[in-house]
């Protein structure tokens, strides 16, 4: 089992209720084991972070990035976060909100290439 801060659980529940348009779009396509029968979780606490989507079987984290992620500070924080997650043996995929909304099928193809059949 991956470590997580129990104090983040309530905040992660709040995030699930207030998803972005991009998160809603992707969730509608990956929930209910739609991708090769793999279960995904949304707003999953891992360590001191809450990841957007997580598939335990594939050890895969999916992050959707809005504008704040493209600032110098945002990119540095993402680098630290990704390093931590990779240190736990997880693969991290990042997509912009724009890509998810405009190219959903391409995003899904990339995700499927990272999970076992």
C-alpha positions in Angstrom: 0.0 0.0 0.0 1.2 3.5 -0.9 1.8 6.0 2.0 -0.6 8.9 2.3 -1.4 11.7 4.7 -4.8 10.9 6.3 -5.4 14.6 6.7 -5.7 14.9 2.9 -8.7 12.5 2.7 -11.3 15.1 3.3 -9.8 17.6 0.9 -9.6 14.9 -1.8 -13.3 14.2 -1.3 -14.0 17.9 -1.8 -11.9 17.9 -5.0 -14.0 15.0 -6.4 -17.1 17.1 -6.0 -15.5 20.1 -7.8 -13.8 18.6 -10.8 -12.6 20.7 -13.7 -14.2 20.3 -17.2 -11.1 18.4 -18.3 -11.2 16.1 -15.3 -14.9 15.4 -15.9 -14.2 14.6 -19.5 -11.4 12.2 -18.8 -13.2 10.6 -15.8 -16.2 9.8 -18.0 -13.9 7.8 -20.3 -11.8 5.9 -17.7 -14.2 5.2 -14.9 -15.8 1.8 -14.4 -12.9 -0.1 -15.7 -13.4 1.1 -19.3 -9.7 1.0 -20.2 -8.6 -2.7 -20.6 -10.5 -3.5 -17.4 -8.3 -1.4 -15.1 -9.7 0.5 -12.1 -8.9 4.2 -11.9 -9.3 6.4 -8.8 -9.8 10.1 -8.9 -8.2 12.6 -6.5 -6.2 9.9 -4.8 -4.0 10.9 -1.8 -0.5 9.6 -2.2 2.1 10.7 0.3 1.7 14.4 0.8 0.0 14.9 -2.6 -3.4 14.3 -4.2 -3.0 13.0 -7.7 -5.8 13.6 -10.3 -6.1 9.9 -11.4 -4.4 6.7 -10.2 -4.4 3.1 -11.5 -2.9 0.8 -8.9 -2.6 -2.2 -11.3 -0.5 -0.2 -13.8 1.3 1.9 -11.1 0.2 4.9 -13.2 -0.6 8.5 -12.1 -2.4 10.8 -14.5 -2.1 14.6 -13.9 -4.1 17.2 -15.8 -2.4 20.6 -15.9 -4.1 24.0 -16.0 -2.4 27.3 -16.6 -0.7 27.5 -13.2 1.4 24.5 -14.0 3.2 26.3 -16.8 4.7 29.1 -14.7 8.3 28.7 -13.6 7.2 28.0 -10.0 4.5 25.5 -11.1 6.9 23.6 -13.3 9.4 23.3 -10.4 6.7 22.1 -8.0 5.6 19.5 -10.6 9.2 18.3 -11.0 9.5 17.7 -7.3 6.1 16.0 -7.1 6.9 13.8 -10.1 10.2 12.9 -8.6 8.5 11.8 -5.4 5.9 9.7 -7.2 8.5 8.1 -9.4 10.5 7.3 -6.3 7.5 5.2 -5.2 7.8 3.3 -8.5 4.9 5.1 -10.2 4.8 6.4 -13.8 3.5 9.9 -14.2 1.7 11.1 -17.3 0.9 14.8 -17.7 -1.6 16.3 -20.1 -2.8 19.8 -20.4 -6.5 20.5 -19.8 -6.6 21.8 -23.4 -5.4 18.5 -24.8 -7.9 16.5 -22.8 -10.8 18.7 -24.0 -9.7 19.0 -27.6 -7.9 15.7 -28.2 -9.6 13.2 -25.8 -9.0 10.2 -28.0 -5.3 10.9 -28.4 -4.9 11.3 -24.6 -6.7 7.9 -24.1 -4.4 6.2 -26.6 -1.4 7.5 -24.7 -2.9 6.2 -21.4 -3.7 2.8 -22.9 -0.1 2.5 -24.2 1.0 2.7 -20.5 -1.3 0.1 -19.1 -1.1 -3.7 -19.6 -3.6 -5.5 -21.7 
